[in-house]
Amino acid sequence: MKSLKDILFGVSLTAVSGSTSVSVNKICFDSRLVGAEDVFIAIRGTLTDGHKYIEKAISLGAKAIVCEEMPDTIVDGITYVEVDSGNKALAIMASNYYDNPSKNLKLVGITGTNGKTTVSSLLYQLFKKAGFKVGLISTIKIMVDDKTYKTSHTTPDALTINEHLHLMNIAGVEYCFMEVSSHGIHQKRTEGLVFEGAIFTNLTHDHLDYHKTFAEYRDTKKILFDNLPKKAFALTNIDDKNGLVMLQNTKARKFTYALKSYADYRAQILENQFNGQLLKIDGDEVWSKLIGDFNAYNMLAIYGAAHLLGLEKLEILRLLSELENVDGRFQYFISKERITAIVDYAHTPDALKNVLDTINTLRTGNENVITVVGCGGDRDKSKRPVMGHIASEMSNTAIFTSDNPRTEQPEVILEEIEAGVEPQNVRKILTIENREQAIKTACQLAQSNDIILIAGKGHETYQEIKGVRTDFDDYEIVQKILMNLNK
C-alpha cells in the first residue's frame, strides 16, 4: 500500500474531492483490472473514454479516481482527483509508485522513423558484451538483463515502462536503451522519466494517420529532446534535414553524427558486401556484419552513444565488429539453389527504398529482384501508393500482398498500393492477397542467384486480419518454401 498523496507528487491537480492521505494498493487505467483499494485513472483514448468506466471501477473496489472531468455523481468515501491530462498524470504517478526507477540507471531514448529497433537492440548487445547489466525496451521485446518479456507497443504504457525499470533496478541494471515512438511521446508515456541521453536517427513519411501533418510528427519527436536535462546528451543525425531541428531548444549537451556532413562522429563506407561492410569511423577501420548505408548510420549512432556513455573508442570498435543483426532487419539466408531471401521490417517508403537501394548496389545486375510487400490496415493510407511506386520501380517483379489488414478490407489496401504504379511498370507487378501464397509465388519465380525481398513485417510472428491474430513468420515461411522447392 502507498499513500495517494505521495503517488500524486508532481501531478498538476485542478480539483480534489475527499482525502489524498488515503493509502491505495495499485494503479489501474483499465477498469477490468481494478481491485480492492486501487486508484483508477480515467484516460481519454483513441478508441474509448475511461470516464465511462468510473462507476464500474468503484464497484470493483477502487478507493480513488483520477480524472480529467469530475463525474456528476460523487460517491461518499471515494477520493476524486481532477487533472489536466490523464495520460500525463498516469506517467508521473507510475514513476512515483515504483520509486522513480529511471533515476537509478542510465536511460537512453532512441527516436526517429527508421532505425530505432536496430540502434536500441544493438546498444543493448554492445553493453552486454562490454560486461554490463543492461535493459532494453523495444518494439521486439523488453529485456531485464538476461530475462525476456513480451511487448505489444514500440513504447509501452507508462505503468509497463516503470514496472520494468523497477525490475531493472532490482536486477542491478546500469544502462537501459529504449525506443521512443511519436505515439508514446504524444500520449505522455515518457513523462516523469529521467533520460541520460537521446538519439535521433531520421525522419521520413510515417504515422500521418495519427499526427495528420509532417510538421506535427516532427515536433512530437522533438519533445523528447526539449525535455532533456542539462547533464544529458542529445545525439542527432545531421545528414537528415530535421536533425538540427531536434537540437533547437534542448538544454542537453549537443552532439552530431553523419556520413556526408561535418559532425562530431563521422564514418565512411569503404566496402559493402552481402556478408557485411567495412567502415571507417573517426579514422579507424571496422568490419560490420550489418550492410547498407542505413546500417552505417545505425552503427555510427551506436558508436557515438557508447562513447558519450563513457566507453573507450577502440573498445567500442572491437564490440561493433561482433554485433549480430536484429531479427527481421535485413535478415537473410541463401538457399541451396543460390536464391537469396531477405526479410526486413521496411514498412515506410524511405525504409523500403533504403533496403532496395542496398540490394541494387550489391547485385551484379544479372540477378532479378523480386519484392513481396504490403501495407498495414488502419494506418497511414497516404504512404500506400508511394510504397507501390518504389517496389515496382526498383524491382524486376513486385508482388503486392496483405500485411496486417486489421479491420480494413485487404482488396481496398491493395488497390491503393497499385495506384502508385507507373504505366511502364504495370507489367512488373502481381497482386496476391494471401501473403503465404505471395511468398510461395516469389520463390517459384526466382532462379539461381535471384534475390527475394519480403518487406513490411520483419520480426512479427503473426498476421492480424479482422481483429484476429494468427501465427505468421515471414522468415520461417520463406525458409520452409525454399528448402522444399523443387526447381
C-alpha positions in Angstrom: 0.0 0.0 0.0 1.2 3.5 -0.8 0.0 6.9 0.1 -2.1 8.5 -2.7 -0.6 11.9 -1.8 2.9 10.5 -2.4 1.9 8.9 -5.7 0.4 12.3 -6.8 3.7 14.2 -6.2 4.4 16.4 -9.2 1.0 15.9 -10.8 -0.8 19.1 -11.7 -4.2 19.0 -9.8 -7.2 21.1 -10.8 -9.6 19.9 -8.1 -9.8 17.4 -5.3 -12.9 15.8 -3.5 -12.0 13.7 -0.5 -8.7 13.0 1.2 -5.4 12.3 -0.6 -4.0 10.9 2.6 -5.6 7.5 1.9 -3.4 4.5 1.1 -4.0 2.7 -2.2 -3.0 -0.7 -3.4 -2.1 -0.3 -7.1 -2.6 2.0 -10.1 -5.0 0.9 -12.9 -6.1 2.6 -16.1 -8.1 -0.5 -17.3 -11.3 -0.8 -15.3 -11.3 -4.5 -15.9 -8.1 -4.9 -13.8 -9.3 -2.8 -10.8 -9.3 -4.5 -7.4 -9.9 -3.5 -3.8 -8.3 -0.2 -2.7 -6.9 0.6 -6.1 -6.6 4.0 -7.7 -8.3 4.2 -11.2 -7.1 6.7 -13.8 -9.7 7.6 -16.4 -7.8 8.0 -19.7 -9.4 9.5 -22.8 -8.1 7.1 -25.5 -8.5 6.9 -29.3 -11.0 4.1 -29.0 -12.7 4.7 -25.7 -13.0 7.1 -22.8 -12.1 5.8 -19.4 -14.5 8.3 -17.8 -17.3 5.9 -18.9 -15.9 3.3 -16.5 -15.6 5.2 -13.3 -18.7 3.7 -11.8 -17.5 0.2 -12.7 -14.1 0.8 -11.2 -15.7 1.9 -7.9 -18.0 -1.1 -7.9 -14.9 -3.3 -8.2 -13.3 -1.7 -5.2 -11.4 1.4 -6.4 -10.7 3.8 -3.4 -9.6 6.8 -5.6 -10.4 8.1 -9.0 -8.1 10.4 -11.1 -9.9 12.0 -14.0 -10.0 15.0 -16.3 -13.6 15.8 -15.5 -15.4 15.2 -12.3 -18.3 12.8 -12.6 -21.9 14.1 -12.0 -22.3 11.7 -9.0 -19.7 11.8 -6.2 -19.7 8.6 -4.0 -19.1 9.0 -0.3 -15.7 7.6 0.9 -14.1 7.8 -2.6 -11.3 10.3 -3.3 -11.7 12.1 -6.7 -8.7 14.0 -8.2 -9.2 16.1 -11.3 -6.2 16.7 -13.5 -5.4 18.5 -16.8 -4.1 15.3 -18.5 -4.9 11.8 -17.5 -2.0 10.4 -19.6 0.5 12.8 -18.0 -0.9 12.0 -14.5 -0.6 8.3 -15.2 3.1 8.6 -16.3 4.1 10.7 -13.3 2.1 8.5 -10.8 3.6 5.3 -12.3 7.1 6.7 -11.8 6.3 7.7 -8.2 4.6 4.4 -7.5 7.8 2.5 -8.5 10.1 4.9 -6.7 11.3 6.8 -9.8 13.3 3.9 -11.2 14.7 5.8 -14.2 16.8 7.9 -11.7 18.7 4.8 -10.7 20.1 3.8 -14.1 21.3 5.5 -17.3 18.3 5.6 -19.6 18.8 6.5 -23.3 15.9 7.1 -25.6 16.1 6.5 -29.3 13.6 8.2 -31.6 13.2 8.6 -35.4 11.2 6.9 -38.2 13.6 4.1 -39.0 16.4 2.5 -37.1 15.0 2.8 -33.5 14.9 -1.0 -33.0 18.3 -1.7 -34.5 20.1 1.1 -32.6 18.4 0.2 -29.2 18.9 -3.5 -29.7 22.5 -3.3 -30.7 23.3 -0.9 -27.9 21.9 -3.5 -25.6 24.1 -6.1 -27.3 27.2 -4.0 -27.2 26.9 -3.1 -23.5 26.2 -6.7 -22.6 29.4 -7.7 -24.5 31.2 -5.0 -22.6 30.3 -6.7 -19.3 27.4 -4.5 -18.0 24.0 -5.4 -16.8 21.7 -3.9 -19.4 18.0 -3.3 -20.0 16.1 -2.9 -23.3 12.6 -1.6 -24.1 11.9 -2.1 -27.8 9.3 -3.0 -30.4 10.5 -6.6 -30.3 10.8 -7.2 -26.6 11.7 -5.9 -23.2 14.9 -7.2 -21.6 15.8 -7.0 -17.9 19.4 -8.0 -18.2 19.0 -11.7 -19.4 15.3 -12.0 -18.8 12.9 -11.5 -21.7 9.4 -10.0 -21.5 7.0 -9.6 -24.4 5.8 -6.2 -25.5 3.0 -5.1 -27.9 3.9 -1.5 -28.5 7.1 0.3 -29.6 6.8 2.4 -26.4 4.7 0.6 -23.8 2.3 2.3 -21.5 3.7 4.3 -18.6 2.9 1.6 -16.0 4.6 -1.1 -18.0 7.7 1.1 -18.6 8.1 1.9 -14.9 7.4 -1.6 -13.7 10.2 -3.0 -15.9 12.5 -0.1 -15.0 11.8 -1.1 -11.4 12.7 -4.7 -12.1 15.9 -3.4 -13.7 16.7 -1.6 -10.5 16.2 -4.8 -8.6 18.5 -6.7 -11.0 21.2 -4.1 -10.8 20.9 -2.9 -14.4 23.2 0.0 -15.1 22.1 1.1 -18.6 18.7 0.9 -20.4 18.1 1.6 -24.1 14.5 2.5 -25.0 12.7 3.1 -28.3 10.6 6.2 -28.0 7.8 6.5 -30.6 5.9 9.6 -31.6 2.8 7.9 -30.3 4.5 7.3 -26.9 5.6 10.9 -26.7 2.3 12.4 -27.7 0.4 10.2 -25.2 2.8 11.3 -22.4 4.1 7.8 -21.7 7.6 9.0 -21.1 6.6 11.9 -18.7 8.4 11.6 -15.4 11.3 9.6 -16.8 14.9 10.9 -16.4 16.9 10.4 -19.5 20.7 10.2 -19.6 20.6 10.9 -23.4 18.6 10.8 -26.6 19.4 9.7 -30.1 17.6 10.9 -33.3 18.0 8.6 -36.3 16.0 10.1 -39.2 12.5 11.4 -40.1 10.5 10.2 -43.1 6.9 9.6 -44.1 5.0 7.7 -41.4 2.2 7.8 -38.9 0.3 10.6 -40.7 -2.9 8.8 -39.9 -2.2 9.8 -36.3 -0.3 13.1 -36.5 -2.1 14.5 -39.6 0.8 16.6 -40.7 4.6 16.0 -41.1 5.3 19.1 -39.0 3.3 17.8 -36.1 5.0 14.4 -36.4 8.5 16.1 -36.4 7.6 18.4 -33.5 6.3 15.5 -31.4 9.6 13.7 -31.8 11.4 16.9 -30.8 9.7 16.9 -27.4 12.0 14.1 -26.2 15.0 16.5 -26.8 13.2 19.6 -25.5 12.7 17.8 -22.1 16.3 16.5 -21.6 18.1 17.8 -18.5 21.4 19.7 -18.8 23.6 16.8 -17.9 22.1 14.6 -20.6 23.4 14.3 -24.2 21.5 14.8 -27.4 22.9 12.9 -30.4 21.4 13.6 -33.8 21.9 12.6 -37.4 22.6 15.9 -39.2 22.6 14.3 -42.7 18.8 14.3 -42.1 17.4 17.8 -42.7 15.4 17.5 -39.4 18.5 16.6 -37.4 19.4 20.1 -36.2 15.7 20.9 -35.5 15.9 18.3 -32.7 18.6 20.4 -31.0 17.0 23.8 -31.2 15.5 24.0 -27.7 17.3 21.3 -25.8 19.2 22.1 -22.7 21.3 18.9 -23.1 24.9 18.7 -24.4 24.7 18.6 -28.2 26.4 16.1 -30.5 26.1 15.1 -34.1 26.9 12.2 -36.4 26.9 11.9 -40.2 28.3 10.2 -43.3 28.1 13.2 -45.6 28.4 16.3 -43.4 31.0 17.6 -40.9 30.0 16.2 -37.5 31.3 15.1 -34.1 31.2 11.5 -35.2 31.8 10.7 -38.8 32.0 7.5 -40.9 32.8 6.4 -44.5 31.8 3.2 -46.2 34.9 1.6 -47.7 33.4 -1.7 -48.8 29.8 -3.1 -48.9 29.1 -6.8 -49.5 26.2 -9.2 -48.7 28.1 -10.6 -45.7 28.9 -7.1 -44.2 30.6 -3.8 -44.8 34.0 -2.1 -44.0 33.5 1.2 -42.3 36.0 3.9 -41.4 34.8 5.6 -38.2 36.7 8.6 -36.8 39.8 7.4 -38.8 39.7 3.8 -37.7 38.5 0.9 -39.8 36.0 -1.6 -38.5 34.2 -4.5 -40.2 30.4 -4.7 -39.5 28.1 -7.7 -40.2 25.3 -5.2 -40.9 25.1 -3.9 -44.5 23.8 -0.9 -46.3 24.0 2.9 -45.8 21.2 2.9 -43.3 23.1 0.4 -41.1 26.2 2.6 -41.4 24.2 5.4 -39.9 22.9 3.0 -37.2 26.5 1.8 -36.4 27.7 5.4 -36.1 24.8 6.3 -33.8 25.7 3.3 -31.6 29.4 4.3 -31.7 28.6 7.9 -30.7 26.2 7.0 -27.9 28.6 4.4 -26.4 31.4 6.9 -26.4 29.2 9.5 -24.7 28.3 6.9 -22.1 32.0 6.5 -21.3 33.3 3.6 -23.3 36.8 3.8 -24.9 36.7 4.3 -28.7 38.9 1.3 -29.6 36.8 -0.9 -27.3 33.7 0.3 -29.0 35.1 -0.5 -32.4 36.0 -4.0 -31.3 32.5 -4.6 -29.9 30.9 -3.1 -33.1 32.6 -5.8 -35.2 30.9 -8.5 -33.0 27.3 -7.3 -33.2 24.8 -9.5 -34.9 21.8 -8.4 -37.0 18.5 -7.8 -35.3 15.6 -10.2 -36.1 13.6 -9.0 -39.1 16.1 -6.3 -40.0 17.8 -7.4 -43.3 17.7 -10.9 -42.0 18.7 -13.2 -44.9 19.7 -16.7 -45.9 20.8 -18.3 -49.2 19.1 -21.5 -50.4 20.8 -24.5 -51.9 19.6 -23.1 -55.3 21.6 -19.9 -54.5 18.4 -17.9 -54.1 18.9 -15.1 -51.5 15.8 -14.4 -49.4 15.8 -11.2 -47.3 13.2 -10.4 -44.6 13.0 -6.8 -43.5 10.6 -4.7 -41.4 10.7 -1.9 -44.0 7.1 -0.6 -43.7 7.7 3.0 -44.7 8.6 4.4 -48.2 12.0 5.5 -47.0 12.9 2.2 -45.3 11.7 0.2 -48.4 13.8 2.4 -50.7 16.9 2.1 -48.4 16.7 -1.7 -48.5 16.2 -1.9 -52.3 19.0 0.7 -52.8 21.3 -1.6 -50.8 20.2 -4.7 -52.7 20.7 -3.0 -56.1 24.1 -1.7 -55.0 25.3 -5.2 -54.1 23.9 -7.1 -57.1 25.9 -7.6 -60.2 22.9 -6.8 -62.5 22.3 -10.3 -63.7 20.0 -11.3 -60.8 16.4 -10.5 -60.6 15.0 -8.7 -57.6 11.5 -9.9 -56.5 9.8 -7.8 -53.8 6.9 -9.0 -51.8 5.3 -6.1 -50.0 2.0 -4.8 -48.5 0.8 -2.1 -46.2 -0.9 -2.3 -42.8 -4.6 -1.6 -42.3 -5.9 1.1 -40.0 -2.7 3.1 -40.6 -1.4 6.0 -42.7 -3.1 5.5 -46.1 -1.1 8.2 -47.9 2.1 6.0 -48.0 0.4 3.1 -49.8 0.8 4.4 -53.4 4.3 5.6 -52.6 5.2 2.0 -51.4 3.7 0.6 -54.6 5.7 3.0 -56.8 9.0 2.3 -55.0 8.6 -1.5 -55.1 7.6 -1.6 -58.8 10.2 0.9 -59.9 13.2 -0.7 -58.1 12.4 -4.4 -58.5 12.2 -6.7 -61.5 9.0 -8.1 -60.1 6.8 -6.7 -57.3 4.2 -8.8 -55.6 1.6 -6.8 -53.7 0.0 -8.7 -50.8 -1.6 -8.4 -47.4 0.5 -7.1 -44.4 -1.7 -6.8 -41.3 -5.1 -5.7 -42.8 -6.5 -5.4 -39.3 -10.1 -4.1 -39.7 -9.7 -2.9 -43.3 -10.7 -4.9 -46.5 -7.4 -6.3 -47.9 -8.5 -5.7 -51.5 -9.0 -1.9 -50.8 -5.5 -1.6 -49.4 -4.1 -3.5 -52.4 -5.9 -1.1 -54.8 -4.4 1.9 -53.0 -0.9 0.3 -53.3 -1.4 -0.4 -57.0 -2.4 3.3 -57.6 1.2 4.3 -57.3 2.5 2.1 -60.1 3.6 4.0 -63.2 2.2 2.7 -66.5 5.6 1.4 -67.6 5.8 -0.7 -64.5 2.4 -2.3 -64.6 3.7 -5.4 -66.4 6.2 -6.0 -63.5 3.5 -6.4 -60.7 1.4 -9.2 -59.4 -1.3 -8.9 -56.7 -1.8 -11.9 -54.5 -3.9 -11.1 -51.4 -2.8 -14.3 -49.4 0.6 -13.5 -48.0 1.8 -17.1 -47.9 0.8 -17.6 -51.5 2.6 -14.4 -52.5 5.8 -15.6 -50.8 5.4 -19.0 -52.5 4.9 -17.4 -55.9 8.1 -15.3 -55.4 10.0 -18.4 -54.6 8.7 -20.2 -57.7 9.6 -17.3 -59.9 13.1 -17.0 -58.5 16.0 -18.6 -60.4 19.5 -19.2 -59.2 21.2 -16.0 -57.8 18.0 -14.1 -57.7 17.1 -12.0 -54.7 13.7 -12.1 -52.9 12.8 -9.3 -50.5 9.9 -9.8 -48.2 9.2 -6.4 -46.7 6.9 -4.9 -44.1 6.5 -7.4 -41.2 10.1 -8.3 -40.3 10.2 -9.6 -36.7 6.5 -10.0 -36.4 5.3 -13.6 -35.9 1.6 -13.0 -36.5 -0.8 -11.7 -39.1 -3.8 -9.6 -37.9 -7.0 -9.9 -40.0 -10.4 -8.6 -38.8 -9.1 -8.3 -35.3 -7.8 -11.9 -35.1 -4.1 -12.7 -34.9 -2.8 -15.9 -36.4 0.8 -17.3 -36.4 2.7 -16.0 -39.4 6.5 -15.6 -39.6 7.9 -14.4 -42.9 11.4 -15.8 -42.3 10.1 -19.2 -41.3 7.7 -19.4 -44.2 10.2 -18.4 -46.9 12.8 -20.7 -45.5 10.4 -23.6 -45.5 9.2 -23.0 -49.0 12.7 -22.6 -50.5 14.0 -25.7 -48.7 11.2 -27.8 -50.2 11.2 -26.2 -53.6 11.9 -28.5 -56.5 13.4 -26.5 -59.3 
